[in-house]
């Protein structure tokens, strides 16, 4: 049961990483990066590292996404690549 | 064929670690937008954390918390908590580097009115 969760979250993580660096909208890239961090949090929960999991959920998926969103709203949303 | 393929299947964490690290390295090296470079840096840091936590994990072990009235403590029934502690520090360092880098990006945008690397270099030369 556990290794199916690990494999599924790893596949979603790789898909989110590829999509986050290829999407043409920086707001969408920030949201995809947040989904990537949350999938990494589930991965660590399945691996038995609970302290790393809740630190990642608070800092990686929470504060990092908010910081990137604030920087995008202060600068620009458009990108060429 | 089977002896070559079996470690890849049983250690698929490491295969995914290599793939994610190469995605982050490509984004840091080849993307021209500064915010895309920062997202690539975050992906790269998270892949290193995945390697370390994968080293400490083992099959059929529980989380490293000892019950209050446990009579015997057997270390082989818990996952190794030492990489977890190191990676807690790495997560905090990663959010600190991300904050400083976003601050620099905002200053660069205020001066050059763009986040693209080639536009910034053109304005730098002229």
N, CA and C atoms of all chains as a GROMACS GRO file, in nm:
protein
  621
    1UNK      N    1   0.084  -0.120   0.000
    1UNK     CA    2   0.000   0.000   0.000
    1UNK      C    3   0.087   0.125   0.000
    2UNK      N    4   0.196   0.119   0.080
    2UNK     CA    5   0.277   0.240   0.092
    2UNK      C    6   0.353   0.268  -0.038
    3UNK      N    7   0.405   0.161  -0.101
    3UNK     CA    8   0.491   0.192  -0.216
    3UNK      C    9   0.412   0.242  -0.335
    4UNK      N   10   0.279   0.210  -0.341
    4UNK     CA   11   0.199   0.271  -0.448
    4UNK      C   12   0.187   0.422  -0.427
    5UNK      N   13   0.169   0.461  -0.299
    5UNK     CA   14   0.161   0.605  -0.270
    5UNK      C   15   0.292   0.674  -0.308
    6UNK      N   16   0.406   0.607  -0.272
    6UNK     CA   17   0.534   0.669  -0.303
    6UNK      C   18   0.554   0.684  -0.454
    7UNK      N   19   0.520   0.577  -0.529
    7UNK     CA   20   0.538   0.583  -0.675
    7UNK      C   21   0.448   0.689  -0.738
    8UNK      N   22   0.321   0.696  -0.691
    8UNK     CA   23   0.228   0.793  -0.750
    8UNK      C   24   0.272   0.935  -0.719
    9UNK      N   25   0.316   0.962  -0.594
    9UNK     CA   26   0.359   1.098  -0.562
    9UNK      C   27   0.487   1.134  -0.637
   10UNK      N   28   0.575   1.034  -0.659
   10UNK     CA   29   0.697   1.065  -0.736
   10UNK      C   30   0.663   1.102  -0.881
   11UNK      N   31   0.566   1.030  -0.940
   11UNK     CA   32   0.528   1.062  -1.078
   11UNK      C   33   0.464   1.200  -1.085
   12UNK      N   34   0.376   1.232  -0.990
   12UNK     CA   35   0.313   1.365  -0.989
   12UNK      C   36   0.418   1.473  -0.966
   13UNK      N   37   0.520   1.444  -0.881
   13UNK     CA   38   0.626   1.541  -0.856
   13UNK      C   39   0.706   1.572  -0.981
   14UNK      N   40   0.742   1.467  -1.057
   14UNK     CA   41   0.822   1.492  -1.178
   14UNK      C   42   0.738   1.569  -1.280
   15UNK      N   43   0.609   1.534  -1.291
   15UNK     CA   44   0.522   1.606  -1.385
   15UNK      C   45   0.508   1.752  -1.345
   16UNK      N   46   0.492   1.779  -1.214
   16UNK     CA   47   0.478   1.918  -1.168
   16UNK      C   48   0.606   1.996  -1.188
   17UNK      N   49   0.723   1.931  -1.169
   17UNK     CA   50   0.849   2.002  -1.188
   17UNK      C   51   0.868   2.040  -1.334
   18UNK      N   52   0.838   1.945  -1.426
   18UNK     CA   53   0.852   1.976  -1.569
   18UNK      C   54   0.755   2.085  -1.610
   19UNK      N   55   0.630   2.078  -1.558
   19UNK     CA   56   0.531   2.180  -1.595
   19UNK      C   57   0.566   2.316  -1.536
   20UNK      N   58   0.624   2.318  -1.414
   20UNK     CA   59   0.652   2.447  -1.350
   20UNK      C   60   0.762   2.523  -1.421
   21UNK      N   61   0.858   2.452  -1.483
   21UNK     CA   62   0.962   2.528  -1.554
   21UNK      C   63   0.927   2.548  -1.700
   22UNK      N   64   0.815   2.493  -1.750
   22UNK     CA   65   0.781   2.511  -1.891
   22UNK      C   66   0.660   2.599  -1.914
   23UNK      N   67   0.580   2.629  -1.811
   23UNK     CA   68   0.458   2.705  -1.833
   23UNK      C   69   0.495   2.852  -1.858
   24UNK      N   70   0.413   2.918  -1.941
   24UNK     CA   71   0.447   3.055  -1.983
   24UNK      C   72   0.399   3.162  -1.886
   25UNK      N   73   0.330   3.124  -1.779
   25UNK     CA   74   0.274   3.220  -1.685
   25UNK      C   75   0.342   3.200  -1.550
   26UNK      N   76   0.399   3.305  -1.493
   26UNK     CA   77   0.474   3.288  -1.368
   26UNK      C   78   0.382   3.256  -1.251
   27UNK      N   79   0.257   3.303  -1.254
   27UNK     CA   80   0.162   3.270  -1.146
   27UNK      C   81   0.132   3.121  -1.146
   28UNK      N   82   0.111   3.064  -1.265
   28UNK     CA   83   0.090   2.920  -1.275
   28UNK      C   84   0.212   2.841  -1.233
   29UNK      N   85   0.331   2.895  -1.264
   29UNK     CA   86   0.454   2.827  -1.222
   29UNK      C   87   0.464   2.824  -1.070
   30UNK      N   88   0.425   2.933  -1.004
   30UNK     CA   89   0.430   2.936  -0.857
   30UNK      C   90   0.333   2.837  -0.795
   31UNK      N   91   0.212   2.827  -0.852
   31UNK     CA   92   0.114   2.732  -0.798
   31UNK      C   93   0.161   2.589  -0.820
   32UNK      N   94   0.221   2.561  -0.939
   32UNK     CA   95   0.272   2.427  -0.965
   32UNK      C   96   0.388   2.393  -0.872
   33UNK      N   97   0.468   2.493  -0.838
   33UNK     CA   98   0.578   2.470  -0.743
   33UNK      C   99   0.523   2.438  -0.604
   34UNK      N  100   0.411   2.500  -0.566
   34UNK     CA  101   0.346   2.467  -0.439
   34UNK      C  102   0.293   2.325  -0.438
   35UNK      N  103   0.232   2.281  -0.549
   35UNK     CA  104   0.184   2.143  -0.559
   35UNK      C  105   0.300   2.045  -0.549
   36UNK      N  106   0.412   2.079  -0.613
   36UNK     CA  107   0.533   1.996  -0.606
   36UNK      C  108   0.581   1.981  -0.462
   37UNK      N  109   0.583   2.091  -0.386
   37UNK     CA  110   0.628   2.084  -0.247
   37UNK      C  111   0.532   2.001  -0.162
   38UNK      N  112   0.403   2.010  -0.190
   38UNK     CA  113   0.306   1.932  -0.112
   38UNK      C  114   0.319   1.783  -0.142
   39UNK      N  115   0.346   1.749  -0.269
   39UNK     CA  116   0.368   1.608  -0.303
   39UNK      C  117   0.494   1.556  -0.235
   40UNK      N  118   0.597   1.640  -0.226
   40UNK     CA  119   0.718   1.600  -0.154
   40UNK      C  120   0.688   1.576  -0.006
   41UNK      N  121   0.596   1.656   0.051
   41UNK     CA  122   0.555   1.639   0.191
   41UNK      C  123   0.486   1.503   0.211
   42UNK      N  124   0.398   1.465   0.119
   42UNK     CA  125   0.332   1.334   0.128
   42UNK      C  126   0.434   1.221   0.113
   43UNK      N  127   0.531   1.241   0.026
   43UNK     CA  128   0.638   1.143   0.007
   43UNK      C  129   0.714   1.119   0.136
   44UNK      N  130   0.746   1.224   0.210
   44UNK     CA  131   0.818   1.207   0.336
   44UNK      C  132   0.731   1.147   0.444
   45UNK      N  133   0.603   1.174   0.439
   45UNK     CA  134   0.512   1.110   0.534
   45UNK      C  135   0.507   0.960   0.510
   46UNK      N  136   0.510   0.917   0.383
   46UNK     CA  137   0.511   0.774   0.353
   46UNK      C  138   0.645   0.711   0.386
   47UNK      N  139   0.752   0.792   0.391
   47UNK     CA  140   0.885   0.739   0.419
   47UNK      C  141   0.915   0.735   0.569
   48UNK      N  142   0.825   0.788   0.653
   48UNK     CA  143   0.845   0.780   0.798
   48UNK      C  144   0.913   0.899   0.858
   49UNK      N  145   0.932   1.007   0.782
   49UNK     CA  146   0.998   1.127   0.835
   49UNK      C  147   0.892   1.232   0.867
   50UNK      N  148   0.825   1.219   0.981
   50UNK     CA  149   0.710   1.306   1.008
   50UNK      C  150   0.754   1.448   1.038
   51UNK      N  151   0.869   1.466   1.106
   51UNK     CA  152   0.911   1.602   1.140
   51UNK      C  153   0.949   1.681   1.014
   52UNK      N  154   1.019   1.613   0.922
   52UNK     CA  155   1.050   1.679   0.795
   52UNK      C  156   0.923   1.707   0.717
   53UNK      N  157   0.822   1.618   0.729
   53UNK     CA  158   0.698   1.636   0.654
   53UNK      C  159   0.623   1.759   0.700
   54UNK      N  160   0.608   1.780   0.831
   54UNK     CA  161   0.530   1.900   0.865
   54UNK      C  162   0.611   2.027   0.853
   55UNK      N  163   0.745   2.019   0.863
   55UNK     CA  164   0.824   2.139   0.833
   55UNK      C  165   0.812   2.176   0.686
   56UNK      N  166   0.815   2.074   0.598
   56UNK     CA  167   0.802   2.101   0.455
   56UNK      C  168   0.663   2.156   0.423
   57UNK      N  169   0.558   2.104   0.489
   57UNK     CA  170   0.424   2.153   0.461
   57UNK      C  171   0.409   2.298   0.503
   58UNK      N  172   0.474   2.337   0.615
   58UNK     CA  173   0.461   2.476   0.660
   58UNK      C  174   0.551   2.568   0.581
   59UNK      N  175   0.677   2.528   0.560
   59UNK     CA  176   0.775   2.620   0.501
   59UNK      C  177   0.780   2.607   0.349
   60UNK      N  178   0.790   2.482   0.299
   60UNK     CA  179   0.805   2.465   0.155
   60UNK      C  180   0.678   2.496   0.078
   61UNK      N  181   0.566   2.434   0.124
   61UNK     CA  182   0.442   2.454   0.050
   61UNK      C  183   0.371   2.581   0.094
   62UNK      N  184   0.397   2.633   0.213
   62UNK     CA  185   0.327   2.752   0.259
   62UNK      C  186   0.403   2.880   0.233
   63UNK      N  187   0.513   2.899   0.308
   63UNK     CA  188   0.580   3.028   0.307
   63UNK      C  189   0.650   3.054   0.174
   64UNK      N  190   0.711   2.949   0.113
   64UNK     CA  191   0.781   2.971  -0.014
   64UNK      C  192   0.685   3.014  -0.123
   65UNK      N  193   0.566   2.949  -0.130
   65UNK     CA  194   0.467   2.986  -0.231
   65UNK      C  195   0.418   3.127  -0.211
   66UNK      N  196   0.397   3.166  -0.084
   66UNK     CA  197   0.348   3.302  -0.057
   66UNK      C  198   0.455   3.405  -0.094
   67UNK      N  199   0.583   3.373  -0.065
   67UNK     CA  200   0.692   3.466  -0.099
   67UNK      C  201   0.703   3.483  -0.250
   68UNK      N  202   0.696   3.372  -0.325
   68UNK     CA  203   0.706   3.381  -0.471
   68UNK      C  204   0.586   3.458  -0.528
   69UNK      N  205   0.466   3.433  -0.473
   69UNK     CA  206   0.347   3.504  -0.521
   69UNK      C  207   0.360   3.653  -0.493
   70UNK      N  208   0.410   3.692  -0.376
   70UNK     CA  209   0.426   3.834  -0.344
   70UNK      C  210   0.526   3.899  -0.438
   71UNK      N  211   0.636   3.829  -0.468
   71UNK     CA  212   0.735   3.884  -0.561
   71UNK      C  213   0.677   3.897  -0.701
   72UNK      N  214   0.593   3.801  -0.744
   72UNK     CA  215   0.534   3.810  -0.878
   72UNK      C  216   0.436   3.926  -0.885
   73UNK      N  217   0.356   3.946  -0.780
   73UNK     CA  218   0.262   4.058  -0.785
   73UNK      C  219   0.332   4.193  -0.774
   74UNK      N  220   0.453   4.196  -0.717
   74UNK     CA  221   0.526   4.322  -0.712
   74UNK      C  222   0.603   4.348  -0.842
   75UNK      N  223   0.634   4.245  -0.920
   75UNK     CA  224   0.710   4.269  -1.043
   75UNK      C  225   0.621   4.247  -1.165
   76UNK      N  226   0.630   4.131  -1.230
   76UNK     CA  227   0.549   4.106  -1.349
   76UNK      C  228   0.514   3.959  -1.359
   77UNK      N  229   0.409   3.932  -1.436
   77UNK     CA  230   0.360   3.796  -1.454
   77UNK      C  231   0.408   3.733  -1.582
   78UNK      N  232   0.446   3.816  -1.677
   78UNK     CA  233   0.476   3.764  -1.811
   78UNK      C  234   0.618   3.712  -1.820
   79UNK      N  235   0.636   3.612  -1.903
   79UNK     CA  236   0.768   3.560  -1.931
   79UNK      C  237   0.772   3.512  -2.075
   80UNK      N  238   0.894   3.504  -2.130
   80UNK     CA  239   0.906   3.465  -2.270
   80UNK      C  240   0.939   3.318  -2.287
   81UNK      N  241   0.989   3.252  -2.182
   81UNK     CA  242   1.018   3.109  -2.197
   81UNK      C  243   0.953   3.028  -2.085
   82UNK      N  244   1.995  -0.910  -1.748
   82UNK     CA  245   1.888  -0.809  -1.762
   82UNK      C  246   1.815  -0.792  -1.630
   83UNK      N  247   1.782  -0.908  -1.567
   83UNK     CA  248   1.707  -0.898  -1.442
   83UNK      C  249   1.792  -0.843  -1.329
   84UNK      N  250   1.920  -0.880  -1.326
   84UNK     CA  251   2.008  -0.828  -1.221
   84UNK      C  252   2.035  -0.680  -1.240
   85UNK      N  253   2.025  -0.634  -1.364
   85UNK     CA  254   2.042  -0.491  -1.387
   85UNK      C  255   1.916  -0.414  -1.352
   86UNK      N  256   1.799  -0.475  -1.379
   86UNK     CA  257   1.674  -0.400  -1.366
   86UNK      C  258   1.621  -0.401  -1.223
   87UNK      N  259   1.656  -0.504  -1.146
   87UNK     CA  260   1.593  -0.517  -1.015
   87UNK      C  261   1.633  -0.407  -0.915
   88UNK      N  262   1.760  -0.363  -0.907
   88UNK     CA  263   1.789  -0.252  -0.817
   88UNK      C  264   1.720  -0.123  -0.857
   89UNK      N  265   1.699  -0.103  -0.988
   89UNK     CA  266   1.630   0.019  -1.033
   89UNK      C  267   1.486   0.019  -0.986
   90UNK      N  268   1.421  -0.100  -0.990
   90UNK     CA  269   1.280  -0.107  -0.950
   90UNK      C  270   1.266  -0.094  -0.799
   91UNK      N  271   1.358  -0.160  -0.724
   91UNK     CA  272   1.344  -0.158  -0.579
   91UNK      C  273   1.392  -0.026  -0.519
   92UNK      N  274   1.474   0.049  -0.590
   92UNK     CA  275   1.520   0.179  -0.539
   92UNK      C  276   1.473   0.290  -0.633
   93UNK      N  277   1.342   0.294  -0.659
   93UNK     CA  278   1.296   0.394  -0.756
   93UNK      C  279   1.306   0.535  -0.701
   94UNK      N  280   1.326   0.551  -0.569
   94UNK     CA  281   1.349   0.685  -0.514
   94UNK      C  282   1.473   0.750  -0.574
   95UNK      N  283   1.578   0.669  -0.592
   95UNK     CA  284   1.704   0.725  -0.640
   95UNK      C  285   1.694   0.764  -0.787
   96UNK      N  286   1.619   0.686  -0.865
   96UNK     CA  287   1.598   0.720  -1.006
   96UNK      C  288   1.522   0.853  -1.017
   97UNK      N  289   1.418   0.866  -0.934
   97UNK     CA  290   1.342   0.992  -0.935
   97UNK      C  291   1.427   1.107  -0.884
   98UNK      N  292   1.518   1.078  -0.789
   98UNK     CA  293   1.608   1.183  -0.739
   98UNK      C  294   1.697   1.237  -0.850
   99UNK      N  295   1.754   1.146  -0.930
   99UNK     CA  296   1.840   1.191  -1.041
   99UNK      C  297   1.758   1.273  -1.140
  100UNK      N  298   1.636   1.227  -1.172
  100UNK     CA  299   1.552   1.296  -1.271
  100UNK      C  300   1.517   1.436  -1.224
  101UNK      N  301   1.476   1.448  -1.096
  101UNK     CA  302   1.435   1.579  -1.045
  101UNK      C  303   1.556   1.673  -1.037
  102UNK      N  304   1.673   1.618  -1.000
  102UNK     CA  305   1.791   1.703  -0.991
  102UNK      C  306   1.831   1.755  -1.128
  103UNK      N  307   1.818   1.671  -1.232
  103UNK     CA  308   1.852   1.718  -1.366
  103UNK      C  309   1.752   1.822  -1.416
  104UNK      N  310   1.623   1.808  -1.379
  104UNK     CA  311   1.524   1.910  -1.417
  104UNK      C  312   1.560   2.044  -1.353
  105UNK      N  313   1.597   2.043  -1.224
  105UNK     CA  314   1.633   2.167  -1.157
  105UNK      C  315   1.758   2.230  -1.214
  106UNK      N  316   1.857   2.145  -1.249
  106UNK     CA  317   1.981   2.198  -1.306
  106UNK      C  318   1.957   2.259  -1.443
  107UNK      N  319   1.868   2.196  -1.524
  107UNK     CA  320   1.834   2.251  -1.655
  107UNK      C  321   1.765   2.386  -1.640
  108UNK      N  322   1.675   2.396  -1.540
  108UNK     CA  323   1.604   2.523  -1.523
  108UNK      C  324   1.699   2.632  -1.477
  109UNK      N  325   1.799   2.598  -1.393
  109UNK     CA  326   1.893   2.700  -1.348
  109UNK      C  327   1.986   2.743  -1.460
  110UNK      N  328   2.020   2.652  -1.552
  110UNK     CA  329   2.121   2.684  -1.652
  110UNK      C  330   2.060   2.743  -1.777
  111UNK      N  331   1.945   2.692  -1.824
  111UNK     CA  332   1.899   2.724  -1.959
  111UNK      C  333   1.783   2.822  -1.964
  112UNK      N  334   1.707   2.838  -1.855
  112UNK     CA  335   1.594   2.931  -1.860
  112UNK      C  336   1.644   3.074  -1.847
  113UNK      N  337   1.582   3.167  -1.922
  113UNK     CA  338   1.631   3.304  -1.921
  113UNK      C  339   1.560   3.392  -1.820
  114UNK      N  340   1.444   3.348  -1.772
  114UNK     CA  341   1.370   3.430  -1.676
  114UNK      C  342   1.426   3.408  -1.535
  115UNK      N  343   1.440   3.516  -1.458
  115UNK     CA  344   1.504   3.504  -1.327
  115UNK      C  345   1.417   3.427  -1.228
  116UNK      N  346   1.284   3.444  -1.238
  116UNK     CA  347   1.195   3.371  -1.146
  116UNK      C  348   1.196   3.221  -1.176
  117UNK      N  349   1.209   3.185  -1.306
  117UNK     CA  350   1.220   3.044  -1.342
  117UNK      C  351   1.350   2.985  -1.286
  118UNK      N  352   1.456   3.064  -1.285
  118UNK     CA  353   1.582   3.017  -1.228
  118UNK      C  354   1.565   2.990  -1.079
  119UNK      N  355   1.488   3.074  -1.010
  119UNK     CA  356   1.468   3.053  -0.866
  119UNK      C  357   1.385   2.928  -0.839
  120UNK      N  358   1.283   2.903  -0.922
  120UNK     CA  359   1.203   2.782  -0.905
  120UNK      C  360   1.290   2.659  -0.931
  121UNK      N  361   1.381   2.668  -1.029
  121UNK     CA  362   1.474   2.558  -1.053
  121UNK      C  363   1.566   2.535  -0.935
  122UNK      N  364   1.608   2.644  -0.868
  122UNK     CA  365   1.692   2.628  -0.749
  122UNK      C  366   1.616   2.558  -0.637
  123UNK      N  367   1.488   2.589  -0.621
  123UNK     CA  368   1.408   2.521  -0.520
  123UNK      C  369   1.393   2.373  -0.550
  124UNK      N  370   1.372   2.338  -0.677
  124UNK     CA  371   1.359   2.197  -0.716
  124UNK      C  372   1.490   2.123  -0.690
  125UNK      N  373   1.602   2.187  -0.720
  125UNK     CA  374   1.734   2.125  -0.696
  125UNK      C  375   1.756   2.097  -0.548
  126UNK      N  376   1.726   2.195  -0.462
  126UNK     CA  377   1.745   2.176  -0.318
  126UNK      C  378   1.657   2.064  -0.265
  127UNK      N  379   1.532   2.058  -0.312
  127UNK     CA  380   1.441   1.954  -0.264
  127UNK      C  381   1.487   1.815  -0.308
  128UNK      N  382   1.552   1.804  -0.426
  128UNK     CA  383   1.600   1.674  -0.469
  128UNK      C  384   1.714   1.624  -0.379
  129UNK      N  385   1.799   1.714  -0.332
  129UNK     CA  386   1.906   1.672  -0.240
  129UNK      C  387   1.846   1.622  -0.110
  130UNK      N  388   1.740   1.690  -0.062
  130UNK     CA  389   1.673   1.642   0.060
  130UNK      C  390   1.611   1.504   0.039
  131UNK      N  391   1.557   1.480  -0.082
  131UNK     CA  392   1.499   1.348  -0.112
  131UNK      C  393   1.606   1.240  -0.106
  132UNK      N  394   1.727   1.268  -0.153
  132UNK     CA  395   1.836   1.170  -0.145
  132UNK      C  396   1.867   1.136   0.000
  133UNK      N  397   1.881   1.237   0.085
  133UNK     CA  398   1.921   1.211   0.223
  133UNK      C  399   1.815   1.134   0.300
  134UNK      N  400   1.687   1.172   0.284
  134UNK     CA  401   1.582   1.101   0.358
  134UNK      C  402   1.566   0.959   0.305
  135UNK      N  403   1.592   0.938   0.175
  135UNK     CA  404   1.586   0.802   0.120
  135UNK      C  405   1.695   0.713   0.176
  136UNK      N  406   1.811   0.770   0.210
  136UNK     CA  407   1.917   0.689   0.272
  136UNK      C  408   1.872   0.640   0.409
  137UNK      N  409   1.803   0.726   0.488
  137UNK     CA  410   1.765   0.688   0.622
  137UNK      C  411   1.645   0.596   0.630
  138UNK      N  412   1.563   0.588   0.525
  138UNK     CA  413   1.440   0.508   0.531
  138UNK      C  414   1.473   0.360   0.518
  139UNK      N  415   1.391   0.274   0.582
  139UNK     CA  416   1.407   0.130   0.564
  139UNK      C  417   1.270   0.065   0.557
  140UNK      N  418   1.269  -0.058   0.509
  140UNK     CA  419   1.143  -0.128   0.481
  140UNK      C  420   1.084  -0.183   0.611
  141UNK      N  421   0.957  -0.159   0.635
  141UNK     CA  422   0.890  -0.217   0.751
  141UNK      C  423   0.925  -0.155   0.884
  142UNK      N  424   0.981  -0.034   0.885
  142UNK     CA  425   1.015   0.032   1.011
  142UNK      C  426   0.915   0.141   1.042
  143UNK      N  427   0.900   0.173   1.172
  143UNK     CA  428   0.802   0.275   1.211
  143UNK      C  429   0.873   0.408   1.232
  144UNK      N  430   0.796   0.511   1.266
  144UNK     CA  431   0.852   0.644   1.284
  144UNK      C  432   0.935   0.647   1.414
  145UNK      N  433   1.041   0.729   1.420
  145UNK     CA  434   1.133   0.722   1.535
  145UNK      C  435   1.081   0.792   1.661
  146UNK      N  436   0.970   0.743   1.714
  146UNK     CA  437   0.918   0.793   1.841
  146UNK      C  438   0.901   0.673   1.933
  147UNK      N  439   0.962   0.677   2.051
  147UNK     CA  440   0.957   0.564   2.145
  147UNK      C  441   0.836   0.583   2.236
  148UNK      N  442   0.759   0.473   2.256
  148UNK     CA  443   0.645   0.480   2.349
  148UNK      C  444   0.695   0.493   2.493
  149UNK      N  445   0.606   0.540   2.579
  149UNK     CA  446   0.650   0.577   2.714
  149UNK      C  447   0.690   0.454   2.796
  150UNK      N  448   0.611   0.348   2.787
  150UNK     CA  449   0.641   0.231   2.869
  150UNK      C  450   0.696   0.117   2.786
  151UNK      N  451   0.775   0.148   2.684
  151UNK     CA  452   0.836   0.042   2.605
  151UNK      C  453   0.944  -0.027   2.686
  152UNK      N  454   0.940  -0.161   2.686
  152UNK     CA  455   1.037  -0.234   2.769
  152UNK      C  456   1.172  -0.245   2.699
  153UNK      N  457   1.169  -0.286   2.572
  153UNK     CA  458   1.294  -0.295   2.498
  153UNK      C  459   1.288  -0.202   2.378
  154UNK      N  460   1.399  -0.137   2.351
  154UNK     CA  461   1.409  -0.049   2.235
  154UNK      C  462   1.502  -0.114   2.135
  155UNK      N  463   1.447  -0.153   2.019
  155UNK     CA  464   1.531  -0.214   1.917
  155UNK      C  465   1.551  -0.113   1.804
  156UNK      N  466   1.674  -0.074   1.777
  156UNK     CA  467   1.697   0.032   1.678
  156UNK      C  468   1.660  -0.010   1.537
  157UNK      N  469   1.655  -0.142   1.510
  157UNK     CA  470   1.626  -0.181   1.372
  157UNK      C  471   1.478  -0.167   1.337
  158UNK      N  472   1.392  -0.139   1.437
  158UNK     CA  473   1.251  -0.122   1.405
  158UNK      C  474   1.212   0.025   1.387
  159UNK      N  475   1.309   0.115   1.391
  159UNK     CA  476   1.281   0.256   1.366
  159UNK      C  477   1.362   0.305   1.247
  160UNK      N  478   1.310   0.406   1.178
  160UNK     CA  479   1.390   0.466   1.071
  160UNK      C  480   1.498   0.553   1.135
  161UNK      N  481   1.605   0.578   1.057
  161UNK     CA  482   1.719   0.651   1.110
  161UNK      C  483   1.685   0.800   1.120
  162UNK      N  484   1.685   0.861   1.240
  162UNK     CA  485   1.642   1.001   1.250
  162UNK      C  486   1.751   1.103   1.223
  163UNK      N  487   1.876   1.060   1.200
  163UNK     CA  488   1.983   1.158   1.180
  163UNK      C  489   1.971   1.237   1.051
  164UNK      N  490   1.940   1.175   0.933
  164UNK     CA  491   1.919   1.256   0.812
  164UNK      C  492   1.799   1.349   0.822
  165UNK      N  493   1.697   1.313   0.902
  165UNK     CA  494   1.581   1.401   0.919
  165UNK      C  495   1.623   1.532   0.984
  166UNK      N  496   1.709   1.523   1.087
  166UNK     CA  497   1.753   1.644   1.157
  166UNK      C  498   1.835   1.732   1.065
  167UNK      N  499   1.924   1.669   0.984
  167UNK     CA  500   2.004   1.749   0.891
  167UNK      C  501   1.915   1.818   0.790
  168UNK      N  502   1.810   1.747   0.742
  168UNK     CA  503   1.727   1.805   0.638
  168UNK      C  504   1.631   1.912   0.692
  169UNK      N  505   1.601   1.908   0.822
  169UNK     CA  506   1.526   2.021   0.881
  169UNK      C  507   1.606   2.149   0.866
  170UNK      N  508   1.737   2.143   0.894
  170UNK     CA  509   1.822   2.260   0.875
  170UNK      C  510   1.824   2.303   0.729
  171UNK      N  511   1.829   2.205   0.637
  171UNK     CA  512   1.836   2.237   0.495
  171UNK      C  513   1.710   2.307   0.447
  172UNK      N  514   1.593   2.270   0.501
  172UNK     CA  515   1.468   2.336   0.460
  172UNK      C  516   1.468   2.482   0.504
  173UNK      N  517   1.513   2.508   0.625
  173UNK     CA  518   1.515   2.646   0.674
  173UNK      C  519   1.615   2.730   0.595
  174UNK      N  520   1.732   2.671   0.563
  174UNK     CA  521   1.830   2.743   0.482
  174UNK      C  522   1.774   2.771   0.343
  175UNK      N  523   1.696   2.676   0.286
  175UNK     CA  524   1.642   2.697   0.152
  175UNK      C  525   1.542   2.811   0.148
  176UNK      N  526   1.459   2.825   0.254
  176UNK     CA  527   1.363   2.937   0.251
  176UNK      C  528   1.436   3.069   0.274
  177UNK      N  529   1.549   3.067   0.346
  177UNK     CA  530   1.626   3.190   0.364
  177UNK      C  531   1.690   3.234   0.233
  178UNK      N  532   1.750   3.140   0.158
  178UNK     CA  533   1.811   3.176   0.029
  178UNK      C  534   1.705   3.223  -0.070
  179UNK      N  535   1.585   3.161  -0.065
  179UNK     CA  536   1.477   3.203  -0.156
  179UNK      C  537   1.433   3.345  -0.125
  180UNK      N  538   1.425   3.382   0.004
  180UNK     CA  539   1.384   3.517   0.040
  180UNK      C  540   1.484   3.621  -0.004
  181UNK      N  541   1.613   3.595   0.015
  181UNK     CA  542   1.716   3.690  -0.028
  181UNK      C  543   1.716   3.704  -0.179
  182UNK      N  544   1.700   3.592  -0.252
  182UNK     CA  545   1.701   3.596  -0.398
  182UNK      C  546   1.580   3.671  -0.451
  183UNK      N  547   1.462   3.656  -0.388
  183UNK     CA  548   1.344   3.729  -0.435
  183UNK      C  549   1.360   3.879  -0.409
  184UNK      N  550   1.426   3.914  -0.299
  184UNK     CA  551   1.455   4.055  -0.271
  184UNK      C  552   1.544   4.115  -0.380
  185UNK      N  553   1.649   4.041  -0.420
  185UNK     CA  554   1.737   4.088  -0.527
  185UNK      C  555   1.663   4.100  -0.659
  186UNK      N  556   1.570   4.005  -0.687
  186UNK     CA  557   1.493   4.010  -0.811
  186UNK      C  558   1.406   4.136  -0.814
  187UNK      N  559   1.348   4.172  -0.700
  187UNK     CA  560   1.265   4.294  -0.698
  187UNK      C  561   1.348   4.418  -0.721
  188UNK      N  562   1.470   4.423  -0.667
  188UNK     CA  563   1.557   4.539  -0.690
  188UNK      C  564   1.597   4.546  -0.837
  189UNK      N  565   1.628   4.430  -0.898
  189UNK     CA  566   1.665   4.426  -1.040
  189UNK      C  567   1.548   4.473  -1.126
  190UNK      N  568   1.425   4.431  -1.092
  190UNK     CA  569   1.309   4.473  -1.171
  190UNK      C  570   1.286   4.623  -1.158
  191UNK      N  571   1.312   4.678  -1.040
  191UNK     CA  572   1.291   4.822  -1.022
  191UNK      C  573   1.388   4.902  -1.107
  192UNK      N  574   1.507   4.849  -1.127
  192UNK     CA  575   1.606   4.925  -1.204
  192UNK      C  576   1.592   4.902  -1.354
  193UNK      N  577   1.569   4.778  -1.398
  193UNK     CA  578   1.572   4.747  -1.541
  193UNK      C  579   1.435   4.727  -1.602
  194UNK      N  580   1.328   4.723  -1.524
  194UNK     CA  581   1.190   4.703  -1.571
  194UNK      C  582   1.171   4.573  -1.648
  195UNK      N  583   1.249   4.472  -1.617
  195UNK     CA  584   1.233   4.344  -1.686
  195UNK      C  585   1.293   4.233  -1.601
  196UNK      N  586   1.246   4.110  -1.624
  196UNK     CA  587   1.304   3.996  -1.555
  196UNK      C  588   1.378   3.904  -1.649
  197UNK      N  589   1.379   3.938  -1.781
  197UNK     CA  590   1.448   3.853  -1.877
  197UNK      C  591   1.596   3.885  -1.878
  198UNK      N  592   1.677   3.780  -1.886
  198UNK     CA  593   1.821   3.798  -1.873
  198UNK      C  594   1.880   3.873  -1.992
  199UNK      N  595   1.833   3.842  -2.114
  199UNK     CA  596   1.890   3.908  -2.232
  199UNK      C  597   1.853   4.056  -2.237
  200UNK      N  598   1.730   4.090  -2.194
  200UNK     CA  599   1.691   4.231  -2.190
  200UNK      C  600   1.776   4.308  -2.090
  201UNK      N  601   1.800   4.246  -1.975
  201UNK     CA  602   1.882   4.311  -1.872
  201UNK      C  603   2.024   4.332  -1.924
  202UNK      N  604   2.078   4.233  -1.997
  202UNK     CA  605   2.214   4.247  -2.049
  202UNK      C  606   2.221   4.354  -2.157
  203UNK      N  607   2.114   4.365  -2.241
  203UNK     CA  608   2.111   4.471  -2.343
  203UNK      C  609   2.110   4.609  -2.278
  204UNK      N  610   2.028   4.626  -2.174
  204UNK     CA  611   2.024   4.756  -2.107
  204UNK      C  612   2.153   4.785  -2.033
  205UNK      N  613   2.219   4.680  -1.990
  205UNK     CA  614   2.347   4.697  -1.921
  205UNK      C  615   2.453   4.751  -2.017
  206UNK      N  616   2.450   4.702  -2.144
  206UNK     CA  617   2.553   4.744  -2.239
  206UNK      C  618   2.527   4.885  -2.291
  207UNK      N  619   2.402   4.920  -2.315
  207UNK     CA  620   2.374   5.050  -2.375
  207UNK      C  621   2.384   5.164  -2.274
   0.00000   0.00000   0.00000
